[in-house]
Amino acid sequence: MSIILGIDPGSRVTGYGVIRQTGRYLEYLGSGAIRTQVEDLPT
């Protein structure tokens, strides 16, 4: 069994997804986005 984390980096929004692989089978565990406010970014 493996748990796999995928990350889609971005400057304003970073996405992620998590799946579990057991043999030939994949199971969705969760996903989401981390959002950065404009004022938090360096200028």
Secondary structure, 3 states (H helix, E strand, C coil): CEEEEEEECCCCEEEEEEEEEECCEEEEEEEEEEECCHHHCCC
